[in-house]
């Protein structure tokens, strides 16, 4: 401490007295307030250059490919776990990807492009990726944890979200604090892991999170604020969440990447996660993602046939009203009253634990399927609101 080296005893005593004052909170708070006026930086001033990716040993520009030493002038508040080495490769990670994707080159290339895109703050795709495996031990958690670690899951660009945040809630109070949303400012790689079975997506929230407009959120006991989302959402799960709004599919906001490879106990490498987090592997994985980003910027990230097929299968299984029609209506060519069909539908929803649309929305969905008419003939009489060509199973 400088004041202890002062030779003049009187001056030393004065300095010591002043320094000891900073043991009291009010003096420290005053010093910080004074510094704010002179060194004024807001939260919005941080991480403004969205092309920069902060590594352990410098800063990489995702747009130009330039790597430079750290600079306080960049005002970066986040740092990844990458030690950048342009020559690094990770054969271990590449073998792992080949195994879990069952050597499907189209699927591997798509995944590589998507994970390269995830390095960036860009969100023009406005979609999420569901890493789905009907069995356990298929590699999806290892992949997500490895990428999150590389991006920096403690003070970096990656965050985990409770999957229940994405669930539809009864009597939702929009005035409540939304801490799980508010903390997403600046995130680039967002993971919601293992949603519970039969979880119903909050479609409105999901559309907001996947969009490019400002999000309004607030932490507990704090004021609301707005931020522009820069994250890409990945959901790894053994159970596909329920979706009651087909527009999520028709707008391309959902992409399912299936993980069909099951590793037996004899095939498992229980130390693989730790091995992949070794600095030399993380450097190689980063370069692998950079190659994917290059592809993405050259040709985009068009889903391969396997992803399109898995997503369409998910769409069909999520068609709640379509499933009701298959189970409860018979295609006889004769009409039946839509009111009776709706009552049966409400019972079916309750029996299966589904939320039930109101009658108007239900009729609209039947109209979209081409089987609803405002008037029609039922048993020789003209009536309002009919289901065309179908009758209820007795």
C-alpha positions in Angstrom: 0.0 0.0 0.0 1.5 3.3 -1.1 0.6 5.3 2.1 2.7 3.0 4.3 5.8 4.0 2.3 5.4 7.8 3.0 8.3 9.0 5.2 6.5 12.1 6.6 4.6 10.7 9.6 2.0 13.4 9.6 1.2 12.9 5.9 1.3 9.1 6.4 -1.3 9.4 9.2 -3.6 11.5 7.0 -3.4 9.1 4.1 -4.0 6.1 6.3 -7.1 7.8 7.8 -8.5 8.4 4.4 -7.8 4.9 3.2 -9.4 3.3 6.3 -12.6 5.2 5.5 -13.1 2.9 2.5 -13.7 0.1 4.9 -17.1 1.7 5.2 -19.7 0.9 2.6 -20.9 4.5 2.2 -17.4 5.7 1.2 -17.1 2.9 -1.4 -20.5 3.6 -2.9 -19.7 7.3 -3.2 -16.4 6.5 -5.0 -18.3 4.3 -7.5 -20.9 6.9 -8.1 -18.3 9.5 -8.7 -16.5 7.2 -11.2 -19.7 6.6 -13.1 -19.8 10.2 -14.1 -16.2 10.1 -15.4 -16.1 6.5 -16.8 -19.7 6.2 -18.2 -20.5 2.9 -19.8 -24.0 1.4 -20.0 -25.0 -2.2 -20.6 -25.9 -1.3 -24.2 -22.3 -0.2 -24.8 -21.0 -3.7 -24.1 -20.6 -6.4 -26.9 -21.8 -4.0 -29.6 -19.6 -5.5 -32.3 -21.7 -8.6 -33.0 -19.1 -10.1 -35.4 -16.5 -10.6 -32.5 -16.2 -13.9 -30.8 -14.0 -13.7 -27.6 -11.5 -16.5 -27.2 -9.2 -17.2 -24.3 -6.1 -16.0 -26.2 -7.6 -13.2 -28.3 -10.7 -12.1 -30.3 -11.9 -13.7 -33.5 -13.9 -11.8 -36.1 -16.5 -14.1 -37.5 -17.1 -11.9 -40.5 -13.5 -11.3 -41.7 -11.6 -14.2 -40.1 -9.2 -11.8 -38.4 -7.7 -12.9 -35.1 -6.3 -10.1 -32.9 -5.1 -9.6 -29.2 -7.7 -8.7 -26.6 -8.4 -5.0 -26.4 -10.4 -3.2 -23.7 -11.7 -0.9 -26.4 -13.8 -3.8 -27.8 -15.9 -3.7 -24.5 -16.5 -7.4 -24.5 -18.2 -8.8 -21.5 -18.3 -12.5 -22.5 -15.5 -15.0 -23.2 -15.6 -18.5 -24.6 -13.5 -21.5 -23.6 -11.8 -21.6 -27.0 -8.0 -21.2 -27.3 -7.8 -20.3 -31.0 -5.4 -22.3 -33.1 -6.0 -22.1 -36.8 -4.4 -25.5 -37.4 -6.3 -27.4 -34.7 -8.5 -30.3 -35.5 -10.4 -32.8 -33.3 -10.5 -36.3 -34.8 -12.2 -37.5 -31.6 -15.1 -35.1 -32.1 -15.4 -35.8 -35.8 -15.6 -39.5 -35.1 -18.2 -38.9 -32.5 -20.3 -36.8 -34.9 -20.0 -39.5 -37.6 -21.1 -42.2 -35.1 -24.2 -40.3 -33.7 -25.3 -39.3 -37.2 -24.7 -42.9 -38.4 -22.3 -41.6 -41.2 -25.2 -39.7 -42.9 -23.1 -37.1 -44.7 -26.1 -34.8 -45.5 -27.1 -34.8 -41.9 -23.6 -34.2 -40.7 -23.1 -31.2 -43.1 -26.4 -29.7 -42.0 -25.5 -30.0 -38.4 -22.1 -28.5 -39.0 -23.7 -25.5 -40.8 -26.3 -25.0 -38.0 -23.6 -25.1 -35.3 -21.5 -22.7 -37.3 -24.4 -20.4 -37.5 -24.9 -20.7 -33.8 -21.5 -19.0 -33.2 -22.9 -15.8 -34.5 -25.4 -13.2 -33.2 -27.4 -13.6 -36.4 -31.1 -14.8 -36.2 -32.4 -14.5 -39.7 -33.5 -18.2 -39.8 -36.0 -17.6 -37.0 -36.1 -21.3 -36.2 -35.2 -23.8 -33.4 -33.7 -27.2 -33.6 -35.1 -30.2 -31.6 -32.5 -32.9 -31.1 -34.7 -35.9 -30.7 -33.9 -39.4 -29.7 -36.5 -41.9 -28.7 -34.0 -43.8 -26.6 -31.3 -42.8 -24.1 -27.5 -42.8 -24.7 -27.7 -41.5 -28.3 -25.1 -38.7 -28.0 -27.4 -35.7 -28.2 -26.6 -34.5 -24.6 -22.9 -35.0 -25.1 -23.1 -32.9 -28.3 -25.1 -30.1 -26.6 -22.9 -30.0 -23.5 -19.7 -29.9 -25.6 -20.9 -27.0 -27.8 -22.2 -25.1 -24.8 -18.8 -25.6 -23.0 -17.0 -24.4 -26.1 -19.2 -21.3 -26.4 -18.7 -20.6 -22.7 -21.4 -21.7 -20.4 -20.1 -19.7 -17.5 -19.8 -16.0 -18.4 -19.7 -16.8 -22.1 -22.1 -17.1 -25.0 -24.1 -20.2 -24.0 -27.0 -20.5 -21.5 -29.3 -23.3 -20.3 -33.0 -22.6 -19.9 -35.5 -24.6 -17.8 -37.7 -26.3 -20.4 -40.8 -25.4 -18.3 -40.2 -21.8 -19.3 -41.4 -22.8 -22.8 -44.5 -24.6 -21.5 -48.0 -23.3 -21.8 -49.3 -22.2 -18.4 -52.9 -21.9 -17.2 -53.9 -18.3 -16.2 -50.5 -16.9 -17.1 -49.8 -13.5 -15.5 -47.8 -11.5 -18.0 -46.9 -9.0 -15.2 -44.8 -11.5 -13.4 -41.0 -11.3 -13.5 -39.5 -13.3 -16.3 -35.9 -13.9 -15.1 -35.4 -16.9 -17.3 -36.1 -14.7 -20.3 -34.3 -11.5 -19.0 -31.0 -13.3 -18.6 -30.9 -14.2 -22.3 -29.6 -10.8 -23.4 -26.3 -11.5 -25.2 -26.8 -15.2 -25.4 -26.0 -16.9 -28.7 -26.4 -20.6 -27.9 -29.5 -21.5 -25.8 -30.4 -25.0 -24.7 -33.5 -26.3 -23.1 -32.8 -29.9 -22.0 -35.2 -32.8 -21.6 -38.7 -31.3 -21.4 -41.1 -33.5 -19.4 -43.4 -35.9 -21.2 -46.5 -34.4 -22.8 -45.3 -30.8 -22.2 -47.3 -28.3 -24.2 -45.4 -25.6 -25.9 -46.4 -22.0 -25.3 -46.6 -21.1 -29.0 -46.9 -17.4 -28.5 -43.7 -17.3 -26.4 -41.8 -19.6 -28.7 -42.6 -17.3 -31.7 -41.4 -14.3 -29.7 -38.2 -16.0 -28.8 -37.5 -17.1 -32.3 -38.3 -13.8 -33.8 -36.1 -10.8 -34.5 -38.1 -8.1 -32.7 -37.3 -6.7 -29.3 -38.2 -8.9 -26.3 -39.6 -7.2 -23.1 -38.5 -8.9 -19.8 -37.6 -8.1 -16.3 -35.7 -9.6 -13.4 -37.4 -9.9 -10.0 -38.0 -6.6 -8.3 -36.6 -4.7 -11.3 -38.0 -2.7 -14.1 -38.9 -4.0 -17.5 -36.3 -3.6 -20.3 -36.1 -4.5 -23.9 -33.4 -6.4 -25.8 -32.8 -7.8 -29.3 -32.5 -11.6 -29.2 -29.3 -13.1 -30.7 -29.6 -16.7 -29.5 -30.4 -19.9 -31.3 -32.6 -22.4 -29.4 -31.7 -26.1 -29.2 -33.9 -28.5 -27.4 -32.6 -32.0 -26.7 -35.3 -34.4 -25.7 -36.5 -38.0 -25.6 -40.1 -36.7 -25.7 -41.4 -34.3 -28.3 -43.4 -31.5 -26.7 -47.0 -31.1 -27.8 -47.8 -28.3 -30.3 -51.3 -27.2 -30.9 -50.6 -24.5 -33.5 -49.7 -25.8 -36.9 -48.2 -22.4 -37.9 -45.1 -23.3 -36.0 -44.5 -26.0 -38.6 -45.9 -24.1 -41.7 -43.6 -21.1 -40.9 -40.5 -23.3 -40.7 -39.8 -22.6 -37.1 -39.3 -26.2 -36.1 -36.6 -28.5 -37.4 -36.1 -32.0 -35.9 -32.7 -33.7 -36.0 -33.2 -37.3 -35.1 -30.5 -39.2 -33.1 -31.3 -42.8 -33.9 -28.0 -44.4 -32.8 -28.2 -46.1 -29.5 -24.9 -46.9 -27.7 -24.9 -50.1 -25.7 -23.1 -50.1 -22.3 -20.1 -51.9 -24.0 -19.9 -49.1 -26.7 -20.1 -46.2 -24.3 -17.0 -44.1 -23.5 -17.9 -42.7 -20.1 -15.0 -40.3 -20.2 -15.9 -38.9 -23.6 -17.4 -35.6 -22.3 -14.3 -34.8 -20.4 -12.1 -35.7 -23.3 -14.0 -33.4 -25.7 -13.5 -30.5 -23.2 -9.8 -30.7 -23.4 -8.3 -27.5 -24.8 -6.9 -29.1 -27.9 -10.3 -30.6 -28.8 -12.2 -27.4 -28.1 -9.9 -25.6 -30.5 -10.5 -28.2 -33.1 -14.3 -28.2 -32.6 -14.3 -24.4 -33.0 -12.5 -24.7 -36.3 -15.1 -27.4 -37.3 -17.9 -25.0 -36.5 -16.1 -22.2 -38.4 -16.0 -24.4 -41.5 -19.8 -24.9 -41.0 -20.3 -21.2 -40.8 -18.4 -20.7 -44.0 -20.8 -23.2 -45.7 -23.8 -21.5 -44.2 -22.8 -18.2 -45.6 -22.1 -19.7 -49.0 -25.1 -21.9 -49.5 -27.4 -21.5 -46.4 -28.6 -24.4 -44.2 -31.2 -26.2 -46.2 -32.6 -29.1 -44.1 -31.8 -32.5 -45.7 -34.5 -35.1 -46.4 -34.0 -36.8 -43.1 -34.7 -33.6 -41.1 -37.7 -32.7 -43.3 -39.1 -36.2 -42.8 -38.6 -36.2 -39.0 -40.2 -32.7 -38.8 -43.2 -33.8 -40.9 -43.7 -36.9 -38.7 -43.6 -34.6 -35.7 -46.1 -32.3 -37.4 -48.5 -35.2 -38.1 -48.3 -36.5 -34.5 -48.9 -32.9 -33.2 -52.1 -32.6 -35.3 -54.4 -33.0 -32.3 -57.6 -32.4 -34.2 -56.4 -34.7 -37.0 -55.8 -37.4 -34.4 -59.3 -36.8 -32.9 -60.8 -37.2 -36.4 -58.9 -40.5 -37.0 -60.0 -41.9 -33.6 -63.6 -40.6 -33.2 -65.1 -39.9 -36.7 -66.0 -42.3 -39.5 -65.7 -41.2 -43.1 -69.2 -42.3 -44.4 -69.9 -39.6 -46.9 -72.8 -38.4 -44.7 -72.8 -35.2 -42.7 -73.2 -34.7 -38.9 -73.8 -31.8 -36.7 -70.6 -29.9 -35.7 -72.0 -29.1 -32.3 -72.2 -32.8 -31.4 -68.7 -33.3 -32.8 -67.3 -30.5 -30.6 -68.9 -32.0 -27.5 -67.2 -35.3 -28.3 -63.9 -33.4 -29.0 -64.1 -31.7 -25.6 -64.5 -35.1 -23.8 -61.6 -36.5 -25.9 -59.3 -33.7 -24.9 -60.2 -34.1 -21.2 -59.6 -37.9 -21.4 -56.2 -37.4 -23.0 -55.0 -34.5 -20.9 -55.1 -31.9 -23.7 -56.3 -28.3 -23.6 -59.5 -27.7 -25.5 -60.0 -24.9 -28.1 -63.2 -22.9 -27.9 -65.9 -23.9 -30.4 -65.1 -21.1 -32.9 -61.4 -22.1 -33.1 -62.4 -25.8 -33.4 -64.7 -25.0 -36.3 -62.0 -22.9 -38.0 -59.6 -25.9 -37.8 -62.2 -28.1 -39.4 -62.7 -25.5 -42.1 -59.0 -25.5 -42.8 -59.2 -29.3 -43.2 -62.1 -28.8 -45.7 -64.7 -30.7 -43.8 -66.7 -27.9 -42.2 -69.7 -26.0 -43.7 -71.9 -23.2 -42.2 -75.0 -25.1 -43.5 -75.7 -28.6 -44.7 -78.0 -31.5 -44.7 -78.1 -33.9 -41.8 -80.5 -36.8 -42.0 -82.6 -35.0 -44.6 -82.8 -31.7 -42.7 -80.9 -28.5 -43.4 -79.0 -27.4 -40.3 -76.3 -24.9 -39.4 -72.7 -25.9 -38.8 -72.0 -29.4 -40.1 -69.0 -31.7 -40.5 -69.0 -32.8 -44.1 -68.7 -36.5 -45.0 -68.1 -37.7 -41.5 -70.2 -39.2 -38.7 -69.3 -39.9 -35.1 -68.4 -43.4 -34.1 -71.1 -44.8 -31.9 
